[in-house]
Amino acid sequence: MEFKKPTFTRVSDTIWEIPKTFKDGMRVPARIYATEKLFKEMDLQVFDQISNVATLPGIQKYAFALGDAHSGYGSPIGGVAAFDINKEGVISPGIVGFDINCSMRLIVTNLTLKNVRPHIKTLVDRLFKEIPAGVGSKSKTKFSEAEFKKLADGGAEWAVKAGYGWKEDLGRTELGGIADWADSSKISKTAISRGLSQMGTLGSGNHYLEIQYIKPDELHDGGLAKKWGLFSNQIVIMWHCGSRGAGHQIASDYIQTFLKESNRKYGIKIPDKELASAPFNSKEGQEYYKAMGCGVNISFANKQIILQKIREVFSEVFNKSPESLGMHQLFDIAHNRASLEKHEVDGEMKELLVHRKGSTGSYPPGRTEIPKLYRKDGSPVIIGGSMETGSYLLVGSEGASQTFDSTAHGSGRVMSRKKAREKFNGKALVQKMLANGIYVRSATWAGLAEESGEAYKSIEDVVDSVEQLNLSRRVCRFTPIGNIK
């Protein structure tokens, strides 16, 4: 399919605007927040999709695409859209994403590179065995349907009570680890059956678990890093995953419901069926919101089970308790969720439903969305890079108010999975990474080829762009030494 190229207005060095006149039905302009280099790397479908989002009822100010944006289902991955729930604002599964509450989680240790490098193969091999990865991967941890519904209602709170993790983890997780509006009666039996055997698994695609360290010259804000328990040559563990098959099914179920019922019932005109929507305050909108809350909780619980397994593996390898190894969670932050938040729009405080798909919250100091532990500093922000490069920890900045307190979530693809499989060889990639000091295990060679560093935008370019825009600023950079893909 060919897409029409918009005529852009360059608002600043890092802001590009598509006017409302570009497409019939646009209620607000669309804006791309990126450096010129990242802007030029975007495909035309990004601009087509973000201008489609700008047609939806109740949208406020602009439809946003951030520097890591690439085309997705209905809306770009790397998009932000906020809707006024008191003035016909909608909720849309396509702008939330299929992997509901897919997020980045980071834990620290008191170990150093010198301690861990000799054990990296053992650690990665054991983690690979204990935490299944790949399409349809199934966990050793099984639940009954009744237990899974409690999990879907209780999130990380339920998981901690069930013995997966520590109570302190909840205070280091967005929402305290629970979407308290969730209602498991709003999710289908199919969603439940898909989730029953997948808790404690990474999944496929760009999901990963990495053992990383901080190079001495990559502590960019030494004071804040020290306050958050970070230091030179420290070993940390980061992973990226979400609600797995259950979340995907929830999204699929409600997209079909909205297409069959909501769009006609409420007269919502959509330029693309992938943007199926319902008014947030409608019966259908509320049912999806509660079901989405279950997806959020399933993701939180999944992360807690994985966290428990990581702590157990490190404890076994080093023959010390996780507590004595200092294995504290730093943060868990999502990039596929719709969140109710209050924001000022043209001088008026409004209650908005902020959709962040492949984008993440970046709250400045004082916002109530930030757990109390970090509220004076601003929210921790985790931006993951490719498996060959590294990742960043940042902190929310005041400038993020221009994007409803949102920032980028990762490097963003520049090459399709199909093209990456054709261009790169998984076995050769393993050897290349090993030569560069990274030991990797993957469920398949093809899956590894898809995730080559060259298939992604530069993490440095993405982080440069969010700093230039004052959406978030660097705290430190992490370099991988072990990876499960």
C-alpha positions in Angstrom: 0.0 0.0 0.0 1.3 3.5 -0.9 0.9 6.3 1.6 0.7 10.0 0.8 3.5 12.1 2.1 2.3 15.0 4.3 3.4 18.6 4.0 5.2 19.2 7.3 5.6 22.4 9.2 8.9 22.5 11.1 8.0 23.9 14.5 11.5 23.6 15.9 14.7 21.6 15.4 13.0 18.6 17.0 9.2 19.1 16.3 7.5 18.5 13.0 3.7 19.1 12.5 1.2 17.6 10.1 -1.7 20.1 9.8 -5.4 19.2 10.2 -5.9 19.9 6.5 -3.8 16.8 5.6 -6.7 14.4 6.0 -10.4 14.7 6.3 -11.7 14.3 9.8 -8.5 15.3 11.6 -9.6 17.0 14.8 -6.1 18.1 15.9 -2.7 18.3 14.1 -0.2 15.4 14.4 3.3 16.1 15.8 6.5 14.2 15.4 9.0 14.7 18.2 12.4 13.7 16.9 15.7 14.9 15.7 16.1 15.3 11.9 18.0 12.1 11.6 15.3 10.0 13.4 12.6 11.9 11.5 14.1 10.9 8.2 14.3 7.3 9.3 10.5 7.0 9.7 8.4 5.4 7.0 5.4 7.1 5.5 3.0 4.7 7.3 4.0 6.3 10.6 2.7 9.6 9.4 -0.5 8.1 7.9 -1.2 6.2 11.2 -0.6 9.2 13.5 -2.8 11.4 11.4 -5.5 8.7 11.6 -5.3 8.8 15.4 -5.8 12.6 15.2 -9.4 11.9 13.9 -10.7 10.2 17.0 -13.3 11.9 19.2 -12.1 13.8 22.3 -8.4 13.9 21.3 -6.5 16.8 22.9 -3.9 19.1 21.5 -2.0 16.7 19.1 -1.5 13.1 18.2 2.2 12.4 18.9 4.8 10.2 17.4 8.1 10.1 19.3 11.7 9.6 18.0 11.6 5.8 18.2 8.3 5.6 16.2 7.7 2.9 13.6 4.5 1.6 12.1 2.3 -0.7 14.1 -1.3 -1.9 14.4 -3.5 1.1 13.8 -1.3 3.5 15.7 2.5 3.9 15.4 4.6 2.1 18.0 6.1 5.1 19.8 2.8 7.1 19.8 0.9 9.1 22.4 -2.7 10.2 22.3 -4.8 11.8 25.2 -8.6 11.9 25.2 -10.9 14.0 27.4 -13.1 11.5 29.1 -15.8 14.1 29.9 -16.1 15.3 26.3 -16.7 12.2 24.1 -13.1 10.9 24.6 -12.6 7.3 23.5 -10.6 4.3 24.5 -8.9 2.3 21.7 -7.2 -1.2 22.1 -5.2 -0.4 18.9 -3.6 2.6 20.6 -2.9 0.6 23.8 -1.3 -2.3 22.0 -1.7 -6.0 22.0 0.9 -6.8 24.7 -0.9 -4.8 27.4 1.4 -3.3 30.0 4.5 -4.6 28.2 7.2 -3.0 30.3 10.8 -2.7 31.3 11.9 -3.9 34.7 15.3 -3.2 36.3 16.9 -4.7 39.4 20.2 -3.8 40.9 22.8 -5.9 42.8 25.9 -5.3 44.9 27.9 -7.4 42.5 30.5 -6.0 40.1 31.7 -6.9 36.6 34.7 -8.6 38.2 32.5 -10.8 40.3 30.1 -11.8 37.5 32.2 -12.1 34.3 33.6 -15.5 35.2 30.1 -16.9 35.8 28.3 -15.3 32.9 27.8 -18.4 30.9 26.5 -20.3 33.9 24.1 -17.5 34.8 22.7 -17.1 31.3 22.3 -20.8 30.8 20.5 -21.3 34.1 18.2 -18.2 33.5 17.5 -19.5 30.0 16.4 -22.8 31.5 14.3 -21.3 34.3 12.6 -18.5 32.3 11.2 -19.9 29.0 11.5 -17.7 25.9 10.1 -17.9 22.4 6.7 -18.1 20.6 4.2 -19.9 22.7 6.7 -20.6 25.4 5.2 -22.3 28.4 6.2 -22.0 32.1 6.9 -24.6 34.7 4.7 -22.5 36.9 1.0 -23.5 36.3 -2.2 -22.0 37.6 -5.8 -23.1 37.8 -8.5 -21.0 36.1 -9.6 -19.8 39.6 -6.0 -18.8 40.6 -5.4 -17.1 37.3 -8.6 -14.9 37.7 -7.3 -13.9 41.2 -3.9 -13.1 39.5 -5.7 -11.0 36.9 -7.5 -9.0 39.6 -4.6 -8.7 42.0 -1.4 -8.2 39.9 1.9 -7.9 41.7 0.1 -7.6 45.0 -1.3 -11.1 44.5 2.0 -12.4 43.3 3.9 -11.1 46.3 1.4 -12.6 48.7 1.8 -15.9 46.8 5.5 -15.8 47.5 6.8 -14.3 44.3 9.1 -11.4 45.3 9.2 -9.0 48.2 6.7 -6.5 49.5 9.2 -3.6 48.8 8.9 -4.5 45.0 5.4 -3.0 45.0 6.7 0.4 46.0 9.1 0.3 43.1 6.5 -0.5 40.5 4.1 1.8 38.6 0.6 1.8 40.1 2.0 -0.1 43.1 1.9 -3.2 41.0 -1.9 -3.4 40.7 -4.5 -1.9 38.4 -7.2 -1.7 41.0 -10.0 -1.2 38.5 -9.5 -4.6 36.9 -12.4 -7.1 36.7 -11.6 -10.6 35.6 -15.3 -11.2 34.7 -14.6 -8.9 31.7 -12.0 -11.2 30.1 -12.8 -14.3 28.0 -12.2 -17.9 28.8 -9.9 -17.9 25.7 -7.8 -15.2 27.3 -7.6 -17.1 30.5 -6.7 -20.3 28.8 -3.9 -18.6 26.9 -2.4 -17.1 30.0 -2.6 -20.2 32.3 0.7 -21.7 31.3 2.6 -18.5 30.3 3.3 -16.8 33.6 7.0 -16.5 34.2 7.9 -16.4 30.5 9.5 -13.8 28.3 7.7 -14.5 25.0 9.1 -13.7 21.6 10.0 -10.8 19.3 11.9 -8.0 21.0 11.4 -9.4 24.5 14.6 -10.1 26.4 16.4 -10.5 29.7 19.9 -8.9 30.0 22.7 -9.0 32.5 24.4 -5.6 32.2 26.9 -3.3 33.9 27.7 0.4 34.3 30.9 1.6 32.8 32.7 4.1 35.0 32.3 6.9 32.4 28.6 6.3 31.9 27.2 7.6 35.2 25.7 10.8 33.7 24.1 12.0 36.9 26.3 10.7 39.7 24.3 12.2 42.5 21.0 10.7 41.4 22.6 7.4 40.5 24.1 7.1 44.0 20.7 8.0 45.6 19.1 5.2 43.6 21.8 2.7 44.5 23.9 2.7 41.3 27.7 2.7 41.0 30.5 2.1 38.6 31.0 -1.5 37.3 27.8 -2.5 39.1 25.9 -5.5 37.7 22.2 -5.0 37.0 19.5 -7.1 35.4 16.9 -5.7 33.0 14.1 -7.5 31.2 11.3 -6.6 28.8 8.0 -8.5 28.6 4.3 -8.1 29.3 1.0 -9.9 29.5 1.8 -12.5 26.8 -1.1 -14.4 25.1 -3.7 -13.3 27.6 -3.1 -9.6 26.8 -3.1 -10.3 23.1 -6.4 -12.1 23.4 -8.0 -9.3 25.5 -7.0 -6.8 22.8 -8.3 -9.0 20.0 -11.6 -9.7 21.7 -12.5 -6.1 22.3 -11.3 -4.9 18.9 -13.9 -7.3 17.4 -16.6 -6.1 19.9 -15.9 -2.5 19.1 -16.0 -3.1 15.3 -19.3 -5.0 15.6 -21.1 -2.8 18.1 -19.4 0.3 19.4 -18.4 2.2 16.2 -22.0 1.9 14.7 -23.8 2.4 18.1 -21.9 5.6 18.9 -21.4 6.9 15.4 -17.6 6.9 15.6 -16.1 7.3 12.2 -12.6 5.7 11.9 -10.3 5.9 8.9 -8.8 2.5 9.8 -10.7 -0.5 11.4 -7.5 -1.1 13.4 -8.5 2.0 15.4 -11.8 0.5 16.6 -12.9 2.6 19.6 -15.7 3.2 22.1 -16.4 6.2 24.3 -14.6 5.7 27.5 -17.7 6.3 29.6 -19.8 3.9 27.6 -20.7 0.3 28.7 -18.3 -1.1 26.1 -15.6 1.4 26.9 -15.7 0.6 30.6 -15.7 -3.2 30.0 -12.6 -2.9 27.9 -11.0 -0.6 30.5 -11.6 -3.2 33.2 -10.3 -6.0 30.9 -7.3 -3.9 30.1 -6.7 -3.6 33.8 -6.6 -7.4 33.9 -3.9 -7.3 31.2 -1.9 -4.8 33.3 -2.2 -7.1 36.3 -1.2 -10.2 34.3 1.9 -8.4 33.2 2.8 -7.3 36.7 2.4 -10.9 38.0 4.4 -12.3 35.2 7.2 -9.9 36.0 7.1 -10.9 39.7 7.4 -14.6 38.9 10.4 -13.8 36.6 11.9 -11.7 39.3 11.7 -14.5 41.8 13.4 -16.9 39.4 16.2 -14.4 38.7 16.9 -14.0 42.4 16.9 -17.7 42.9 19.4 -18.3 40.1 21.8 -15.7 41.3 21.5 -17.0 44.8 22.3 -20.5 43.7 25.3 -19.5 41.6 26.9 -17.2 44.2 25.7 -19.3 47.2 24.3 -16.2 48.9 20.8 -15.0 49.6 19.2 -12.5 47.2 19.1 -10.1 50.2 22.9 -10.3 50.7 23.4 -9.8 47.0 21.5 -6.6 47.2 19.0 -7.7 44.5 16.5 -4.9 44.9 14.1 -3.8 42.2 14.7 -0.3 41.0 11.6 0.2 38.8 9.0 -1.3 36.5 7.6 1.1 33.9 5.1 0.2 31.1 4.8 1.3 27.5 1.5 -0.2 26.4 -1.3 1.2 28.6 -4.1 3.8 28.7 -3.8 5.7 32.0 -6.3 8.1 33.6 -4.4 11.3 34.5 -5.0 15.0 35.1 -3.2 17.4 32.8 -3.6 21.1 32.0 -4.8 21.8 28.5 -4.9 25.4 27.3 -5.1 26.6 30.9 -7.8 24.2 32.0 -7.2 21.1 34.2 -8.7 18.1 32.5 -9.1 14.4 33.3 -7.6 12.6 30.3 -7.1 9.0 29.2 -3.5 9.0 28.0 -2.8 6.2 25.6 0.9 5.3 25.4 1.8 2.7 22.8 5.5 2.0 22.6 6.0 5.1 24.6 6.5 5.5 28.4 5.5 7.8 31.2 8.1 10.4 32.1 6.7 12.3 35.1 8.5 15.3 36.5 9.0 15.6 40.3 5.9 15.8 42.4 3.4 14.0 40.1 1.2 11.6 42.0 1.7 8.9 39.4 5.3 8.5 40.7 5.8 6.0 43.7 6.6 7.9 46.9 10.2 6.6 46.8 11.0 8.6 43.7 8.4 11.4 43.8 10.9 14.1 44.7 13.3 13.1 41.9 10.9 12.4 39.0 10.0 9.0 37.7 12.7 6.6 36.6 12.5 6.0 32.9 14.0 2.9 31.2 14.8 3.0 27.5 15.9 -0.3 26.1 18.3 -0.6 23.2 19.1 -3.5 21.0 20.8 -6.6 22.4 24.1 -5.5 20.8 24.2 -1.9 22.1 22.9 -1.1 25.6 20.1 0.6 27.5 19.5 3.8 29.5 18.1 4.8 32.8 16.7 8.3 32.7 14.5 10.5 34.9 11.4 12.5 34.0 11.8 16.2 33.1 9.4 19.1 33.3 9.4 19.4 29.5 7.5 16.2 29.2 4.3 18.1 29.9 4.3 19.0 26.2 3.7 15.3 25.4 1.4 14.6 28.4 4.4 13.4 30.4 5.5 10.9 27.9 8.9 9.9 26.4 10.4 7.2 24.1 10.5 3.6 25.2 13.3 2.0 23.1 15.4 2.1 20.0 12.6 1.4 17.5 12.9 -0.8 14.4 14.3 0.5 11.1 14.1 -2.9 9.4 11.3 -5.4 9.2 11.6 -8.8 10.9 11.4 -10.5 7.5 14.2 -8.4 6.1 16.4 -8.9 9.2 16.0 -12.7 8.8 17.1 -12.5 5.2 20.0 -10.2 5.9 21.5 -11.6 9.1 22.5 -15.1 10.2 21.7 -16.1 13.8 24.6 -18.4 14.3 27.1 -15.8 13.0 25.4 -13.2 15.2 26.1 -15.3 18.3 29.8 -15.4 17.5 29.9 -11.7 16.7 28.3 -10.9 20.1 30.6 -13.3 22.0 33.6 -11.6 20.4 32.2 -8.3 21.7 31.8 -9.7 25.3 28.1 -10.6 25.2 27.0 -14.3 25.7 23.6 -14.8 24.3 21.0 -17.7 24.3 18.0 -17.6 22.0 15.0 -19.9 21.4 15.6 -19.9 17.6 18.3 -18.7 15.2 15.7 -16.9 13.1 14.4 -15.1 16.2 18.0 -14.0 17.0 18.5 -12.7 13.5 15.4 -10.6 13.7 16.9 -8.8 16.7 20.3 -7.8 15.2 21.4 -4.4 16.4 21.4 -3.2 12.8 17.6 -3.7 12.6 17.1 -1.0 15.2 17.6 2.8 15.4 20.6 4.0 17.4 19.8 4.1 21.1 22.1 7.1 21.4 20.1 9.0 18.8 16.8 8.2 20.6 18.2 9.3 24.0 19.7 12.4 22.5 16.3 13.4 21.0 14.4 13.0 24.3 17.1 15.1 26.1 17.0 17.8 23.4 13.2 17.9 23.8 13.5 17.9 27.6 11.2 14.9 27.9 13.7 13.0 30.1 17.4 13.2 30.9 20.2 10.6 31.4 21.0 9.1 34.7 23.3 6.2 33.5 23.9 3.8 30.6 24.0 0.0 30.9 26.2 -2.3 28.7 25.1 -5.9 28.2 27.3 -8.9 28.9 24.7 -11.7 28.9 21.4 -12.0 27.1 18.3 -14.2 26.8 16.4 -13.4 23.6 
